[in-house]
Amino acid sequence: MAPAVPALSETTTVLCVVFILLTPFAAAGLSLINTGLGRSRSAAHSMTASLCMIAVAAIAYFVCGYAWQGFPGQPAHVIMVAGKGWDWIGAERFFLRGLRLDDSPAALAAWLEMVSVGLVALIPLGAGGDRWRLGASCASTALLAGWTYPLFAHWVWGGGWLAQLGVNYGLGRGFLDAGGSGTIHALGGLTALAVAWIVGPRRGKYAPDGMPGAIPGHNTVIVLFGCMMALLGWLGLNSAGAILFNGAETGRVTLIGINTLLAAASAALTAAGITRLRFGRPDASLCANGWVAGLVSSSAGCAFVAPAAAVMIGMIGGALTPFAVEWFELHMTVDDPGGAIPVHALGGIWGLLAVGIFAGIPGQGLAQLVGVATLLGFVLPMTYGLNWLLNRVLPYRVAMEGERQGMDLYELGAGAYPEFLTHNEEFTQR
């Protein structure tokens, strides 16, 4: 069992509460980004799904998610291998029973996670937009929040075996992920990849010869506004996560805030520069994706790297985004309207690796590689398998008529923009 986390000072507790209260802005920003990058005839459906998925995630985490995740120093199931303990899953009681809901680190962490798990759930929604049924997305969220996320989060933030790599095997300080580059974003992005594979591309996205066609987002303004809201949420998420899960002192909050902003700024400018060179002018949606990729990349190492390193981390994250969007779309025929897979999966993995490169901790790079290998070799197959099985029982993809009408009319009975024509002609041109 991992050692218990010491009690927080009154000042640190107040700061954590403020930071947790900021975190929902990240979910609000991501909801707007997903909606703006989708079709106008699915806008109300996207926002409704966002709200429902956040609600389902919170309830599922309350019912059993926290019990599987736990907190360092709390009960857990440990397997002994070669004389070393492998802490693999929490052993708390369901419905938060036994957890004192006070100002203790464990209670604050449960509150933060109940908010953060909704953010994880919104990432696959960006990849399944315009065709993922509301009921199916809520059922998938229950699996994500009730099992997949808390299992990996226990390994990283609950005192599990990844966190203990430093103690057991001398790999740096164990797997480090202060604000959730891997635990939140890479896991959510890999789930988005599984969902995109299962639901398939939108009708009209690919020509008979396999070439993808452009389906631009319907409202760039709300996408960019969502980016600004996301920054506020990320400042809270990174700061609270670093304090509660990595023991960062309050004096590091300034460094965390500076690193988060610098990574986002450098990523957005890099994406703008690359699209300007490639297409003759900056691409607004890719700049927005670059901004979020910078935020994602900053999360793991925000408390451990210098500001100059944060700029470099953001630049690389922003440079990867436009090329990764094209690569997934063109070479893997993955239709991802919100860019969730390149931004969160790839950006999150890069953020994890960046800790090993820039943090300057001996042996840390190998610990980060073990965590990345776990995400790709275990979490991705598991989340794909669970969603594949669920799809057999509760089909994920809406009927063709639903895509033609739009998700708003088909599933909700009313559109987000009833005074405007929202139908395109891709169903009548073939």
C-alpha positions as CSV (number, residue, x, y, z in Angstrom):
1,M,0.0,0.0,0.0
2,A,1.3,3.5,-0.8
3,P,2.0,5.8,2.1
4,A,-0.8,8.1,3.2
5,V,-0.8,11.7,1.9
6,P,-0.2,14.2,4.8
7,A,-3.0,16.6,5.7
8,L,-3.1,19.9,3.7
9,S,-2.6,23.3,5.3
10,E,-5.6,25.6,5.4
11,T,-4.1,27.8,2.6
12,T,-3.5,24.8,0.4
13,T,-7.0,23.5,1.0
14,V,-8.6,26.8,0.0
15,L,-6.5,26.9,-3.1
16,C,-7.5,23.4,-4.0
17,V,-11.1,24.2,-3.7
18,V,-10.7,27.3,-6.0
19,F,-8.9,25.2,-8.5
20,I,-11.5,22.4,-8.5
21,L,-14.2,25.1,-9.0
22,L,-12.3,26.2,-12.1
23,T,-12.1,22.7,-13.6
24,P,-15.6,22.6,-15.1
25,F,-14.6,25.4,-17.5
26,A,-12.4,22.8,-19.3
27,A,-15.5,20.6,-19.9
28,A,-17.5,23.6,-21.0
29,G,-14.8,24.7,-23.4
30,L,-14.5,21.2,-24.8
31,S,-18.2,20.9,-25.3
32,L,-18.3,24.1,-27.3
33,I,-15.3,23.0,-29.4
34,N,-17.0,19.6,-30.2
35,T,-20.2,21.4,-31.1
36,G,-18.7,24.1,-33.3
37,L,-16.6,21.6,-35.2
38,G,-19.6,19.5,-36.0
39,R,-22.5,20.1,-38.3
40,S,-25.1,22.7,-37.5
41,R,-27.9,20.2,-37.7
42,S,-26.3,18.3,-34.8
43,A,-25.4,21.2,-32.6
44,A,-28.2,20.9,-30.0
45,H,-27.6,17.1,-29.9
46,S,-23.9,17.6,-29.2
47,M,-24.5,20.0,-26.3
48,T,-27.3,17.8,-24.9
49,A,-25.0,14.8,-25.1
50,S,-22.2,16.7,-23.4
51,L,-24.5,17.5,-20.5
52,C,-25.9,14.0,-20.2
53,M,-22.4,12.4,-20.4
54,I,-21.0,14.7,-17.7
55,A,-24.0,13.7,-15.5
56,V,-23.6,9.9,-16.2
57,A,-19.9,10.1,-15.6
58,A,-20.4,11.8,-12.2
59,I,-23.0,9.2,-11.1
60,A,-21.0,6.2,-12.3
61,Y,-17.9,7.5,-10.6
62,F,-19.9,8.1,-7.4
63,V,-21.4,4.5,-7.5
64,C,-18.2,2.5,-8.2
65,G,-15.5,4.6,-9.9
66,Y,-13.9,6.0,-6.7
67,A,-14.0,2.5,-5.1
68,W,-11.8,1.2,-7.9
69,Q,-9.5,4.2,-7.9
70,G,-9.0,5.0,-4.3
71,F,-6.3,7.2,-2.9
72,P,-2.7,6.7,-1.7
73,G,-2.8,5.2,1.8
74,Q,-6.3,3.9,1.4
75,P,-7.3,0.1,1.1
76,A,-6.2,-1.5,-2.1
77,H,-5.7,-5.0,-3.6
78,V,-2.0,-5.8,-3.9
79,I,-0.3,-8.8,-5.7
80,M,3.1,-9.9,-4.6
81,V,5.5,-10.7,-7.5
82,A,9.2,-11.5,-6.8
83,G,8.9,-10.0,-3.4
84,K,7.5,-6.7,-4.6
85,G,3.9,-5.4,-4.2
86,W,1.9,-4.6,-7.3
87,D,-1.0,-2.4,-6.3
88,W,-3.5,-3.0,-9.0
89,I,-6.9,-1.7,-7.9
90,G,-8.5,0.2,-5.1
91,A,-10.6,-1.6,-2.4
92,E,-12.9,1.3,-1.2
93,R,-16.6,0.9,-0.6
94,F,-19.2,1.8,-3.2
95,F,-21.2,5.1,-3.1
96,L,-18.3,6.9,-1.3
97,R,-19.2,5.0,1.9
98,G,-16.3,5.2,4.4
99,L,-14.9,8.4,2.8
100,R,-15.0,11.4,5.1
101,L,-16.3,14.2,3.0
102,D,-14.2,16.9,4.7
103,D,-11.1,18.9,3.7
104,S,-8.9,15.8,3.6
105,P,-6.7,15.2,0.5
106,A,-8.7,12.0,-0.3
107,A,-12.1,13.9,-0.2
108,L,-10.8,16.7,-2.3
109,A,-9.3,14.3,-4.8
110,A,-12.7,12.5,-5.1
111,W,-14.4,15.8,-5.8
112,L,-11.8,16.7,-8.4
113,E,-12.1,13.3,-10.1
114,M,-15.9,13.5,-10.1
115,V,-15.5,16.7,-12.2
116,S,-12.5,15.4,-14.3
117,V,-14.2,12.2,-15.3
118,G,-16.8,14.2,-17.2
119,L,-14.0,15.8,-19.2
120,V,-12.7,12.4,-20.1
121,A,-16.1,11.4,-21.3
122,L,-16.4,14.4,-23.6
123,I,-13.3,13.5,-25.6
124,P,-14.8,10.5,-27.4
125,L,-17.9,12.6,-28.2
126,G,-15.7,14.8,-30.4
127,A,-14.7,11.8,-32.5
128,G,-18.2,10.3,-32.7
129,G,-20.0,13.6,-33.5
130,D,-22.8,13.8,-36.0
131,R,-23.6,10.0,-35.8
132,W,-23.2,8.6,-32.2
133,R,-26.6,8.0,-30.6
134,L,-27.3,9.7,-27.4
135,G,-28.3,6.6,-25.4
136,A,-25.2,4.7,-26.7
137,S,-22.9,7.5,-25.8
138,C,-24.3,7.6,-22.2
139,A,-23.9,3.8,-21.9
140,S,-20.3,4.0,-23.1
141,T,-19.6,6.8,-20.6
142,A,-20.9,4.6,-17.8
143,L,-18.3,2.0,-18.7
144,L,-15.6,4.6,-19.0
145,A,-16.3,6.4,-15.7
146,G,-17.2,3.2,-13.8
147,W,-14.3,1.0,-14.8
148,T,-11.7,2.0,-17.5
149,Y,-10.8,5.4,-16.2
150,P,-10.7,4.6,-12.4
151,L,-8.6,1.5,-13.1
152,F,-5.8,3.4,-14.9
153,A,-6.2,6.4,-12.6
154,H,-5.6,4.1,-9.6
155,W,-2.3,2.9,-11.2
156,V,-1.2,6.6,-11.6
157,W,-2.9,8.6,-8.9
158,G,-4.2,6.1,-6.4
159,G,-0.8,4.7,-5.4
160,G,-0.9,1.9,-7.9
161,W,1.9,0.1,-9.6
162,L,2.8,2.7,-12.1
163,A,3.2,5.3,-9.4
164,Q,5.4,2.8,-7.5
165,L,7.9,2.2,-10.3
166,G,10.3,4.6,-8.6
167,V,10.2,2.8,-5.2
168,N,10.1,-0.7,-6.6
169,Y,12.5,-0.4,-9.5
170,G,14.3,2.9,-9.2
171,L,12.7,4.4,-12.3
172,G,12.8,8.1,-11.4
173,R,9.9,9.2,-9.2
174,G,7.6,6.6,-10.7
175,F,5.2,7.4,-13.5
176,L,4.4,11.2,-13.3
177,D,1.3,12.8,-14.7
178,A,0.5,15.9,-12.7
179,G,-2.5,17.2,-14.5
180,G,-3.7,14.2,-16.6
181,S,-1.9,14.1,-20.0
182,G,-2.2,10.4,-19.8
183,T,-4.8,9.7,-17.2
184,I,-7.4,12.0,-18.6
185,H,-6.4,13.0,-22.2
186,A,-4.5,10.0,-23.7
187,L,-7.1,7.6,-22.1
188,G,-9.9,9.7,-23.5
189,G,-8.3,10.0,-26.9
190,L,-7.7,6.3,-27.2
191,T,-11.3,5.7,-26.3
192,A,-12.2,8.2,-29.0
193,L,-10.2,6.1,-31.5
194,A,-12.1,3.0,-30.4
195,V,-15.4,4.8,-30.9
196,A,-14.4,6.2,-34.3
197,W,-13.5,2.8,-35.5
198,I,-16.8,1.3,-34.3
199,V,-19.2,4.0,-35.6
200,G,-17.3,4.5,-38.9
201,P,-17.0,7.7,-40.9
202,R,-19.9,10.1,-41.6
203,R,-21.8,9.5,-44.8
204,G,-20.3,11.7,-47.5
205,K,-16.9,12.0,-45.8
206,Y,-15.1,9.7,-48.2
207,A,-15.5,9.4,-52.0
208,P,-15.7,6.0,-53.7
209,D,-11.9,6.2,-54.4
210,G,-11.3,6.6,-50.6
211,M,-10.3,10.3,-50.7
212,P,-11.7,12.3,-47.8
213,G,-13.8,15.4,-48.4
214,A,-13.9,18.4,-46.2
215,I,-16.8,18.8,-43.9
216,P,-16.0,22.1,-42.1
217,G,-17.3,22.9,-38.7
218,H,-20.4,25.1,-38.6
219,N,-19.3,27.7,-36.1
220,T,-15.7,28.7,-35.7
221,V,-16.6,31.5,-33.2
222,I,-17.8,29.2,-30.5
223,V,-14.9,26.9,-31.2
224,L,-12.4,29.7,-30.4
225,F,-14.5,30.8,-27.4
226,G,-14.3,27.3,-26.2
227,C,-10.5,27.4,-26.4
228,M,-10.5,30.4,-24.1
229,M,-12.8,28.7,-21.6
230,A,-10.7,25.6,-21.7
231,L,-7.6,27.6,-20.6
232,L,-9.3,28.6,-17.4
233,G,-10.3,25.1,-16.7
234,W,-6.9,23.7,-17.4
235,L,-5.3,26.2,-15.0
236,G,-7.5,24.7,-12.3
237,L,-7.1,21.1,-13.3
238,N,-3.3,21.2,-13.6
239,S,-2.8,23.0,-10.3
240,A,-5.2,20.9,-8.3
241,G,-3.9,17.7,-9.8
242,A,-0.2,18.6,-9.1
243,I,-1.0,19.4,-5.5
244,L,-3.3,16.4,-4.7
245,F,-1.6,13.7,-6.7
246,N,2.1,14.8,-6.8
247,G,2.4,16.7,-3.6
248,A,3.4,20.0,-5.2
249,E,3.7,22.8,-2.8
250,T,1.6,26.0,-3.2
251,G,4.6,27.9,-4.3
252,R,4.6,25.9,-7.6
253,V,1.2,27.1,-8.6
254,T,2.7,30.1,-10.3
255,L,5.1,27.9,-12.3
256,I,2.1,25.6,-13.2
257,G,0.0,28.5,-14.5
258,I,2.9,30.0,-16.5
259,N,3.8,26.6,-18.1
260,T,0.2,25.9,-19.0
261,L,-0.3,29.2,-20.7
262,L,3.0,29.1,-22.5
263,A,2.4,25.6,-23.8
264,A,-1.0,26.6,-25.2
265,A,0.3,29.8,-26.7
266,S,3.3,28.3,-28.4
267,A,1.2,25.4,-29.7
268,A,-1.4,27.6,-31.2
269,L,1.2,29.9,-32.9
270,T,3.0,26.9,-34.2
271,A,-0.2,25.4,-35.7
272,A,-1.0,28.8,-37.2
273,G,2.5,29.1,-38.8
274,I,2.4,25.6,-40.2
275,T,-1.0,26.0,-41.8
276,R,0.0,29.4,-43.1
277,L,3.0,27.8,-44.9
278,R,1.1,24.8,-46.2
279,F,-2.2,26.4,-47.2
280,G,-1.3,30.0,-47.7
281,R,-3.3,31.2,-44.7
282,P,-3.8,30.1,-41.1
283,D,-6.6,27.5,-40.5
284,A,-8.8,28.6,-37.6
285,S,-10.0,25.1,-36.6
286,L,-6.4,23.7,-36.7
287,C,-5.2,26.6,-34.6
288,A,-7.9,25.8,-32.1
289,N,-6.9,22.2,-32.1
290,G,-3.3,23.3,-31.7
291,W,-4.2,25.4,-28.7
292,V,-5.9,22.5,-27.0
293,A,-3.0,20.1,-27.9
294,G,-0.7,22.5,-26.1
295,L,-2.9,22.4,-23.0
296,V,-3.0,18.6,-23.2
297,S,0.8,18.4,-23.6
298,S,1.4,20.7,-20.7
299,S,-0.6,18.7,-18.2
300,A,1.8,15.9,-17.3
301,G,4.9,18.0,-16.7
302,C,3.4,21.4,-15.7
303,A,4.9,21.2,-12.2
304,F,8.3,19.7,-13.1
305,V,9.7,21.6,-16.1
306,A,11.0,25.1,-16.7
307,P,9.0,27.6,-18.7
308,A,11.4,27.4,-21.7
309,A,10.8,23.6,-21.8
310,A,7.0,24.3,-21.6
311,V,7.4,26.5,-24.7
312,M,9.2,23.6,-26.5
313,I,6.6,21.1,-25.4
314,G,3.8,23.3,-26.7
315,M,5.6,23.9,-30.0
316,I,6.0,20.2,-30.7
317,G,2.4,19.5,-29.6
318,G,1.2,22.2,-31.9
319,A,3.3,21.0,-34.8
320,L,2.1,17.4,-34.5
321,T,-1.5,18.3,-34.6
322,P,-2.1,19.4,-38.2
323,F,-0.1,16.6,-39.6
324,A,-1.7,14.0,-37.3
325,V,-5.2,15.2,-38.3
326,E,-4.3,14.7,-41.9
327,W,-2.7,11.4,-41.3
328,F,-5.6,9.9,-39.4
329,E,-8.1,11.1,-41.9
330,L,-6.2,10.3,-45.1
331,H,-4.2,7.1,-44.2
332,M,-6.3,5.5,-41.5
333,T,-9.8,6.6,-42.8
334,V,-10.7,7.7,-39.3
335,D,-13.4,10.4,-39.4
336,D,-12.8,12.6,-36.3
337,P,-14.8,15.8,-36.5
338,G,-13.5,17.3,-33.3
339,G,-9.8,16.3,-33.8
340,A,-10.1,14.4,-30.5
341,I,-7.6,11.6,-31.4
342,P,-4.7,13.7,-32.6
343,V,-5.2,16.4,-29.9
344,H,-5.9,14.2,-26.8
345,A,-4.4,10.8,-27.6
346,L,-1.3,12.0,-29.5
347,G,-0.9,15.2,-27.5
348,G,-1.3,13.3,-24.2
349,I,1.3,10.7,-25.1
350,W,3.7,13.5,-26.1
351,G,3.1,15.2,-22.9
352,L,4.0,12.1,-20.9
353,L,7.1,11.5,-22.9
354,A,8.1,15.2,-22.5
355,V,8.3,14.7,-18.7
356,G,11.1,12.1,-19.2
357,I,12.9,14.4,-21.6
358,F,12.6,17.8,-19.9
359,A,12.1,17.1,-16.2
360,G,15.8,16.2,-15.6
361,I,15.0,13.3,-13.3
362,P,17.3,10.3,-13.7
363,G,15.4,7.2,-14.9
364,Q,12.2,9.1,-15.4
365,G,12.1,8.6,-19.2
366,L,11.8,4.8,-18.7
367,A,9.0,5.2,-16.2
368,Q,7.1,7.3,-18.7
369,L,7.6,4.8,-21.4
370,V,6.2,2.1,-19.3
371,G,3.1,4.2,-18.7
372,V,2.7,4.9,-22.5
373,A,3.1,1.2,-23.3
374,T,0.4,0.4,-20.8
375,L,-2.0,2.9,-22.4
376,L,-1.3,1.5,-25.9
377,G,-0.9,-2.2,-25.1
378,F,-3.6,-2.6,-22.4
379,V,-6.0,0.4,-22.2
380,L,-6.7,0.7,-25.9
381,P,-7.5,-3.0,-26.5
382,M,-9.6,-3.0,-23.3
383,T,-11.6,0.1,-24.2
384,Y,-12.1,-1.1,-27.8
385,G,-13.3,-4.5,-26.6
386,L,-15.7,-3.1,-24.1
387,N,-17.2,-0.6,-26.6
388,W,-17.4,-3.3,-29.3
389,L,-19.4,-5.5,-27.0
390,L,-21.7,-2.7,-26.0
391,N,-22.2,-1.8,-29.6
392,R,-23.5,-5.4,-30.2
393,V,-26.2,-4.8,-27.6
394,L,-26.9,-1.1,-28.0
395,P,-25.9,0.0,-31.6
396,Y,-23.8,3.1,-31.5
397,R,-24.5,4.5,-35.0
398,V,-27.6,6.4,-35.8
399,A,-29.7,5.2,-38.8
400,M,-29.1,6.8,-42.2
401,E,-32.3,8.8,-41.8
402,G,-30.9,10.3,-38.6
403,E,-27.8,11.5,-40.4
404,R,-29.8,12.9,-43.2
405,Q,-32.2,14.8,-41.0
406,G,-29.5,15.7,-38.5
407,M,-29.2,14.4,-34.9
408,D,-31.1,17.4,-33.6
409,L,-34.4,16.6,-35.4
410,Y,-34.0,12.8,-35.3
411,E,-33.1,12.3,-31.7
412,L,-34.3,15.5,-30.0
413,G,-37.2,16.6,-32.3
414,A,-35.9,20.2,-32.6
415,G,-32.9,21.9,-34.1
416,A,-30.5,24.3,-32.6
417,Y,-31.0,26.9,-35.4
418,P,-34.7,26.5,-36.4
419,E,-34.7,29.7,-38.5
420,F,-31.8,28.6,-40.8
421,L,-31.4,25.9,-43.4
422,T,-29.1,23.3,-41.9
423,H,-29.2,20.4,-44.4
424,N,-26.5,19.9,-47.0
425,E,-26.8,17.8,-50.2
426,E,-24.3,15.1,-49.6
427,F,-27.0,12.5,-49.5
428,T,-28.5,13.4,-52.9
429,Q,-25.3,13.8,-54.8
430,R,-24.5,10.1,-55.1
